[in-house]
Amino acid sequence: MAKKKVLGHHINREWCKGCGICVHFCPKQVLELDEEEKVVAARPEDCIGCHLCERRCPDLAIEVQTEEQEAA
């Protein structure tokens, strides 16, 4: 089975309204709101690539970029 490798998080700060929904649903607490009340990937190395943040964002302001790789 293929495992996803997380390449990065693309956050459109102009679209982000700081609602915190993505922060709440992240199972690994990767995301946080910064001093401007915009989401940032504070701990990207902990991301498991579940894409819950993407699916829950009402403004489509976040995208998790992943690459399929073979499981070891």
Secondary structure, 3 states (H helix, E strand, C coil): CEEEEEEEEEECCCCCCCCCHHHHHCCCCCEEECCCCCEEECCHHHCCCCCHHHHHCCCCCEEEEEEEEECC
